[in-house]
Amino acid sequence: MSLISVIGAGSWGTALAFSLASAGHSVRLWAHEAEVVDYIRVHRENRLFLPGFELPSSISPTTDLREAAEGAEFILTVMPSHFCRSIYEQMLPALNANMVFVSATKGLETESLLRMSQVIREVLGTRFSPRLTVLSGPSFAREVANGDPTAVVVASEQAEDACLVQNLFSSKALRLYTSADVVGVELGGAIKNVIAIAAGVVDGLALGHNAKAALITRGLAEMTRLACACGGRRETLAGLAGMGDLVLTCTGSLSRNRSVGVELGRGKKLAEILGSMHEVAEGVKTTGATVTLARSYRIEMPITEKVHLLLRGDTSPREAIRELMDRSLKNE
């Protein structure tokens, strides 16, 4: 069995730690919040982010990043995207070239427009060339922790590292597929959150199933165009990390990004919505980065553009929908 460090004790990080510990691995779980660590130590439950699940004793919580990373065989990072660079910089003295790194964060760095694997490689590349993989796919944390059947993708430029993570993480309830398309897997996981906000707006406005189906389908077309322009593969976006994750996030009641869109559609202000949430809705920060990235490649992404305007307060939900429907007619 392996020693695995999970960096990020939100719902997804905790669910993955729970799954790995249940499979017999030793897990260190790093949390930013001292109250989360203290409660897990006493009650064996992450009451703030994943209540209702008794965490195995093989999960050791800590607020010390160096302690969490030191000597681990695998480093699984599940922090919000805007903290990725700083957390890896803080961990760097405890990291080495023998470790396998698994990035499960779905987002883009807003300033640089880099994917998480690119950010990690920039930081770690100052000392060594990392064994780097990325994990994405349709996976609500609560369902994974509950043992409900789930399938995701692990991608790496090194096939042996992807297979290593596949074998380590897979269980009777969690099935991993491998891929060599790091770009497609990461961009699918990031951009689907933007489309999910739009899908939530459709639900918040009660516009019906036809509108939702059209939004998801055209959103997938936008995701695919940009991913392919950046070097990803079209078939990846048709798989778990693209269409699969998109459908889940656009339709599932547990989706934070969809929930943001629902409340926007109902007339609430963004600041009010975000202020009421315990965890980050990655799509909010990813939208602006996606728009800038798409413009740099001259890729048309009308849904994403409207979400960007909506989040900035420069349009209303109904006006955004009307303008999308009034666009010039064209081939699919």
C-alpha positions in Angstrom: 0.0 0.0 0.0 1.1 3.6 -0.7 1.6 6.8 1.2 -0.5 9.5 -0.5 -0.7 13.2 0.3 -4.0 14.8 -0.6 -3.5 18.6 -0.6 -6.9 20.2 -0.3 -9.7 19.1 2.1 -12.7 20.4 0.3 -15.5 18.0 -0.6 -13.6 16.5 -3.6 -10.2 16.2 -1.8 -11.9 14.6 1.2 -13.9 12.2 -1.0 -10.7 11.1 -2.8 -8.9 10.7 0.5 -11.8 8.7 1.8 -11.8 6.4 -1.3 -8.0 5.9 -1.1 -8.0 5.2 2.6 -10.9 2.8 2.2 -8.7 0.9 -0.3 -6.0 0.4 2.3 -3.6 3.3 1.6 -2.1 5.7 4.2 -3.4 9.2 3.5 -2.2 12.6 4.7 -5.0 15.2 4.2 -3.9 18.8 4.2 -6.5 21.5 5.0 -6.1 25.3 5.1 -8.7 25.6 7.9 -7.5 24.5 11.3 -11.1 23.9 12.4 -11.4 21.2 9.7 -8.3 19.4 10.9 -9.3 19.7 14.5 -12.8 18.3 13.9 -11.5 15.4 11.8 -9.0 14.5 14.5 -11.7 14.4 17.2 -14.8 13.3 15.3 -13.4 11.6 12.1 -15.6 13.7 9.9 -15.2 16.7 7.6 -18.3 18.4 8.9 -17.7 21.6 6.9 -17.2 20.2 3.4 -18.3 16.6 3.4 -20.6 15.9 6.4 -22.0 12.5 7.1 -19.0 10.3 6.3 -16.8 8.7 9.0 -13.2 9.0 7.8 -10.9 6.0 8.3 -8.1 6.3 11.0 -5.6 5.9 8.1 -6.4 9.5 7.1 -4.0 11.9 9.0 -5.2 15.5 8.8 -2.7 18.4 9.1 -2.4 22.1 8.4 1.3 21.9 7.8 2.1 21.6 4.1 5.7 20.4 4.6 4.5 17.7 7.0 1.8 16.7 4.5 4.2 16.3 1.6 7.3 15.0 3.2 8.1 11.4 2.1 4.9 10.8 0.2 4.9 8.6 -2.9 2.0 10.4 -4.5 1.0 14.1 -4.2 -2.7 14.6 -5.1 -3.6 18.3 -5.3 -7.2 19.4 -5.1 -6.9 23.0 -4.2 -8.8 25.9 -5.9 -6.9 26.9 -9.1 -6.0 30.4 -7.9 -4.0 28.8 -5.0 -2.2 26.2 -7.1 1.0 28.1 -7.7 1.5 29.4 -4.2 0.8 26.0 -2.6 3.3 24.2 -4.9 5.9 26.9 -4.1 5.4 26.3 -0.4 5.6 22.6 -0.8 8.6 22.6 -3.1 11.4 22.0 -0.5 9.6 18.8 0.5 9.1 17.5 -3.0 11.4 15.3 -5.2 11.6 13.7 -8.6 10.5 10.2 -7.4 7.0 11.4 -6.5 4.1 11.1 -8.8 1.9 14.2 -8.9 -1.8 14.0 -9.6 -3.6 17.3 -10.3 -7.4 17.1 -9.7 -8.0 20.8 -9.9 -10.4 21.9 -12.6 -9.5 25.5 -13.7 -7.1 27.9 -15.4 -4.7 30.3 -13.8 -6.4 33.6 -14.5 -3.3 35.8 -14.9 -1.2 33.5 -17.1 -4.1 31.4 -18.7 -2.1 28.3 -17.9 -3.6 24.9 -17.2 -2.8 23.5 -13.8 -0.3 21.0 -15.1 1.6 23.9 -16.8 1.6 25.8 -13.5 2.9 22.8 -11.6 5.6 22.1 -14.2 6.7 25.8 -14.0 7.1 25.6 -10.3 8.7 22.1 -10.0 10.8 22.6 -13.1 13.1 24.9 -11.1 14.3 21.8 -9.3 13.4 18.7 -11.2 11.2 17.3 -14.1 8.0 16.1 -12.4 6.2 12.8 -13.0 2.9 14.6 -13.7 -0.7 13.3 -14.2 -4.1 15.0 -14.3 -7.4 13.6 -13.1 -10.8 14.7 -14.4 -14.3 13.5 -15.3 -17.9 13.4 -14.0 -17.5 13.0 -10.3 -19.6 14.6 -7.6 -17.7 14.2 -4.3 -20.6 13.0 -2.2 -21.4 10.2 -4.6 -17.8 9.1 -4.8 -17.6 9.0 -1.0 -20.9 7.1 -0.9 -19.5 4.4 -3.1 -21.7 5.1 -6.1 -20.3 3.9 -9.4 -18.1 6.6 -11.0 -15.8 6.7 -14.0 -13.0 9.3 -14.5 -9.9 9.8 -16.6 -6.2 10.1 -15.7 -4.0 11.7 -18.4 -0.2 11.9 -18.6 2.4 12.3 -21.2 4.1 9.3 -19.6 1.8 6.2 -20.1 3.4 4.3 -17.2 2.5 7.1 -14.7 -1.1 7.2 -15.9 -1.3 3.4 -15.5 0.2 3.7 -12.1 -2.4 6.2 -10.9 -5.1 4.2 -12.6 -4.3 1.1 -10.6 -3.8 3.0 -7.4 -7.1 4.9 -7.5 -9.4 2.4 -9.1 -11.8 0.5 -6.8 -15.1 -1.4 -7.0 -16.9 2.0 -7.2 -14.3 4.2 -8.9 -13.1 3.3 -12.4 -10.2 5.1 -14.0 -9.5 5.3 -17.8 -6.1 6.4 -19.1 -5.3 9.0 -21.7 -2.3 10.7 -23.2 -4.3 13.9 -23.9 -3.4 16.1 -21.0 -4.5 19.3 -22.8 -8.0 17.9 -23.7 -8.6 16.4 -20.2 -7.6 19.6 -18.4 -9.5 22.1 -20.7 -12.6 19.9 -20.7 -12.6 19.9 -16.9 -12.1 23.6 -16.7 -14.4 25.0 -19.4 -17.4 22.7 -18.6 -17.8 24.8 -15.4 -18.3 27.9 -17.5 -21.0 26.2 -19.5 -22.6 24.9 -16.3 -23.1 28.4 -15.1 -25.0 29.1 -18.4 -27.0 25.9 -17.9 -28.0 27.1 -14.4 -29.2 30.3 -15.8 -31.5 28.4 -18.2 -32.9 26.5 -15.1 -33.2 29.7 -13.1 -35.2 31.3 -15.8 -37.3 28.1 -16.2 -36.7 28.0 -19.9 -37.3 24.2 -20.2 -35.6 21.1 -21.4 -35.2 22.1 -25.1 -33.1 25.1 -24.1 -31.0 23.1 -21.7 -30.2 20.4 -24.3 -29.3 23.1 -26.9 -27.1 24.9 -24.4 -25.2 21.7 -23.4 -24.7 20.7 -27.0 -23.5 24.0 -28.2 -21.4 24.4 -25.1 -19.6 21.1 -26.0 -18.9 22.5 -29.4 -17.3 25.6 -27.8 -15.2 23.4 -25.5 -14.1 21.2 -28.4 -13.1 24.1 -30.6 -10.8 25.7 -28.0 -9.3 22.4 -26.8 -8.4 21.4 -30.3 -6.9 24.8 -31.0 -4.7 24.4 -27.9 -3.6 20.9 -29.0 -6.2 18.7 -27.5 -8.0 15.8 -29.2 -11.6 16.0 -30.4 -12.3 12.4 -29.1 -11.3 13.5 -25.6 -14.0 16.1 -25.5 -16.5 13.5 -26.6 -15.5 11.3 -23.6 -15.7 11.4 -19.8 -13.5 14.5 -19.3 -15.6 16.5 -21.9 -19.1 15.5 -22.6 -19.5 13.3 -19.5 -18.3 16.0 -17.0 -20.3 18.6 -18.9 -23.6 16.7 -18.7 -23.1 16.0 -15.0 -22.2 19.6 -14.1 -25.0 21.1 -16.2 -27.7 18.9 -14.9 -26.8 17.7 -11.4 -28.2 19.4 -8.3 -24.9 19.0 -6.5 -23.1 21.2 -9.1 -21.8 24.5 -7.5 -21.3 26.1 -10.9 -24.8 25.3 -12.0 -26.1 26.6 -8.7 -24.4 30.0 -9.3 -26.2 30.2 -12.7 -29.6 29.2 -11.2 -29.4 32.0 -8.7 -28.2 34.5 -11.4 -31.2 33.5 -13.5 -33.5 34.2 -10.5 -32.1 37.7 -10.2 -29.5 37.5 -7.4 -26.3 39.4 -7.6 -23.0 37.5 -8.0 -21.5 38.8 -4.8 -24.5 37.7 -2.8 -24.4 34.2 -4.3 -20.6 33.7 -3.7 -20.9 35.0 -0.2 -23.3 32.2 0.7 -21.1 29.4 -0.6 -18.6 27.4 1.5 -16.6 26.2 -1.5 -15.3 27.8 -4.7 -17.3 27.7 -8.0 -14.3 27.4 -10.3 -16.3 28.5 -13.3 -16.6 32.1 -12.0 -12.8 32.7 -12.2 -12.3 30.4 -15.2 -14.8 32.3 -17.4 -12.6 35.4 -17.9 -9.5 33.3 -18.6 -11.4 31.2 -21.1 -12.6 34.2 -23.0 -9.1 35.7 -23.1 -7.6 32.3 -24.2 -10.3 31.9 -26.9 -9.7 35.4 -28.3 -5.9 34.7 -28.5 -6.7 31.7 -30.7 -9.5 33.5 -32.5 -12.0 30.9 -31.4 -15.7 31.8 -31.4 -17.3 31.0 -28.0 -20.6 32.9 -27.8 -22.0 31.1 -24.8 -18.8 31.7 -22.8 -18.7 35.3 -23.9 -22.3 35.9 -22.6 -21.4 34.2 -19.3 -18.5 36.6 -19.0 -20.7 39.6 -19.5 -23.3 38.3 -17.1 -20.7 37.7 -14.3 -19.4 41.2 -14.9 -22.9 42.6 -14.6 -22.8 43.9 -18.2 -25.9 42.1 -19.3 -29.0 40.4 -17.8 -29.8 36.7 -18.0 -32.8 37.2 -20.3 -30.8 39.6 -22.5 -27.9 37.1 -22.8 -30.3 34.4 -23.9 -32.1 36.7 -26.4 -28.8 37.7 -28.0 -27.7 34.1 -28.3 -30.9 33.2 -30.1 -30.7 36.2 -32.4 -27.2 35.4 -33.7 -26.9 34.9 -37.4 -28.0 31.5 -38.7 -25.3 29.0 -39.7 -24.4 25.3 -40.3 -24.0 23.2 -37.2 
